[in-house]
Amino acid sequence: MMSRFAACAGAAVLATLIGSAPTIAQDKTFELKLSHWVPASHPLQKALEEWGASVEKDSGGTIKSKVFPAQQLGKAFDHYDMTELVTLLGGTNVQGAAPEVRDMLERRVADAVFFPWGSVPLFGIDKVTKYHMEVPLYVTTFAFVFNKTKYDEMSPAQKKVIDNHCNGEWAAMVAGPWADFEHAGIDKIRAMPGHEVYTLSQPQLDEWRKASAPLEAKWAEGVKKAGIDADVAIKELRVELAKNNALAK
């Protein structure tokens, strides 16, 4: 990578002398704000810092960034809408950001929460809960959303740098440490005195699936309107979930 960058830098000097188009070294400098809502001690912080550092390096220092953790630039529910599953099950949705969940459970504002395993002790939720249902209900996907206006202001060379950092390989590098952290949490909770981790029976799991069927049907309608085959999409999703041991039996 260093030798390739050196070659590009040399070409930039030559391009300036002969009056050709500017290269990355002459591009406008951008300062990106990368936001997430978990604490700075969470693996996502380091992963996003590494993403930003790689972007800065590959852009010749013209795209810099700073990571803002712990909801500094927006509450968690400003980023996501609530899944409708709880309503279908006869419950009531109560929105709350991750740092607020412990207090909400302690004050009985909420009776239960969908939460990843590693974050239960991270946010102190283990102090106000005893029973934990082992079913993958939390989430299947996350999105790292880029400001289109900012992207459009960049040069073609800078856009290419961003594009090269928005792919499956980088998704795994950013999400991998996070997933490993959350997955390891279940063993920590099992080892805690006074805590019980339990599974659903097959008939119980079938009831959950039956209750969520209208939600899947509603999703399929929206997907079809976008010109996508919903049956193919859901089949591919389930194959990927099964491949990664993330699909309830």
N, C-alpha and C positions, 0 to 999 in steps of 0.2 A: 504494500500500500504506500509506503514512504517513497519508493522509487517512482511509482506512478504519479504521485503528487508532485515530486520534483520535476518530472517531465512536463506536467501541466503548468507548473510555475514558470518553467523556461519558455514554454509556448506563449505564456501571457506576455512576457517581455517582448518577444518577437511580434506578437499581434499588435502591441502598442506602437511599435516602431513603424509598422506598415499600415496602421490605421484600420485594422480589422475590428470586428465586434468584441466588446469587453468579455473577459472570462470571470470565473468565480472570484479571483483575487481582487477584482475591481467592483464587485457587486455591492449593493447596499447592505448594511449590517442590520440584522433583525434580532430582537430580544424576545424569545418565546417564554410565556408563562405556562408551566405545566402544572395542572391542578389535580389533586385527588383528596379524598376525605378521611383516609386512615392516618394514624399517627406516623411521625417520622421514623419510629422504630420498626415499622412494618416493612417487609421485604420489597414492597412496591416502590418505596422511596428510593432505595439504592438502584433498583432496576430502571426507573425513569431517569435517574441521574446518569446512569451509564448510557441510556439511549440518547440523552441530550449531549453527552460528551462525544459520542460517536458522530452525531450530526454536526457538531461544531468542528470536529477534526476533518470530516469529509467535505465540509463546505469551506475549508480554508479559513476558518474562524469567523465567517460572515453570518452564521446562524448560531447565536448563543442562546442559552436557556437557564431558567431557574425553576426549581420544583417547589410548589407551595402545598404542603400537606395539611391534614386535619381541618378541612373545610374552610381554609382561609379565604378562598375565592368563591365559595358557594356551598350551601348545604347539600348533603347527599341526595335528598329527595328533589332538589332542583335539577339533578342530573337524570333521574329515572322516575318513571311513573310506576305505581304499585301494580304488581301482578294481580288479577281478578279472582284468583283461586280461593282466597279466604272467603270472599263474598259468596262464591258458589257453594262453599262448605257450610254456609249459614253463619259465618262470623262477620265481624266488622273490622275493616282496615283502620289501623292507627299509624299514621306516618311519623317516623322519627329517624333521625340520623344515628349512625352507629354509636357515637359517644353518649347519646341520650338514652340508649336502650336499657341500660342497667337501672337508671332512675325510673323509667317508665314501668318496668316490671316490679320494682320495689314499691312503687306507689300504687300498683294495681291499675294503672292506666291501660296496660296491656297484660294479657294472661299468658301469651306465648309469643315466640319470635322465630322466624326463619333466619338462621345465622350459620356461617361457616365455622367449623370446629376450632381452628387455631385462634380465631378472634373472640371466642367465648371467654377464655382467661385473659386475653389481651385487653378487653374492655371491661373486665371485672364482672361479667355476666354470671360466672360460676359462683359468685357470692350470693346471688339471689335466685338461683335455680338448682334443682336436684335431679330432674328427669329429662333425658335427652333421647329423642327418637332418631334412630339411624336410618334415614331415608334421604336420598339426594333431591331435596326440594328447593335448595337455595337459589341457584341460578345456573343457566347453561352457557351463556355468553356474556362477555363484556365488550365495550367499545371504547376505543381511544379516539376521541373526536377532535379533528383539526379545524381551526377557523378558516373557512374558505376565502374570506376577504384577505386575510394575511397571506394565504397560499398564493392567491392570484397576484399579489404585489411582488412576488419573488421572481427572479430571473429563471429562464429555462434550466440553467445549470443547478440552481438552488432547488427548484422543484424536483429535479431528478434525485438530488440527495434525500429529500423528504420521501419521495416515492420508494427509494431503495431501503428506507427504514420503516416502511409500512407494508410488511409482508409476513408470511407465515413464520419465517425464521425468527424475525424480531418479536413477533407475537409470543412465540414460545420462550424466548429469552426474558421477556418482560413478565409474562404470566407464570412461567415455570417455577421460580422461587416462591411466588405467592401461593400457587397451588400446593407445592410441597409443604409450605408452612401450615396451610389450613388442614391438609390431610393428616399431618403429624399430630394435630390437636386432639383427635379422638382418643388416642392412647393416653394422653395426659389427663383427659377428663375421666376415662375409665379408672385410672389409678388414684383419683381423688376420693378421699373418704366421704361417704354420704351422697355420692353421685351414682346414678343408674343410667346406663346406656342400653336401650332396648330396641328391638326390631319389630316390624309389623308382620303379622301372619299373612299368608297368601290371600285369604278371603278379605282381610282388612285392606290390603294393598289394592285388590280389585275394586273395592268400594271407593278408594281415593281416585282411582283411574276413571271410574264411572262418573264420579262427581265432577271431574275436570274435563270431561268430554265436550261440554258446550263451549268451554274456553278454547279448546283446540279447533273446534268447528268455526268459531269466530275468527281465529287466527288464519285459518285456511281461506276464508272468504277474502280477507284483506290481501293475502298473498296472490290469490288468483286475479284480483283486480290489478295487481302490479305486473301481470303477465307471466307469473311463475307457476309451475306445476306443483301444487301444495303436497300431493302424494309423494312425488319424487323427493321434494325437499325434506319432508319429515322422515322419510325412509333413510336418506343420507345422514340426517342428524342422528338417528338412532343407531346406525352402523358405527358412526364416530364415537358416540357415547359408550356403546358396548365395547369397542376397541380399547377405550381408555378406562374401562371398568367403572363407568359413571352412570350406568343405566340400572334402575331398580328392576329386579327379576320379576 
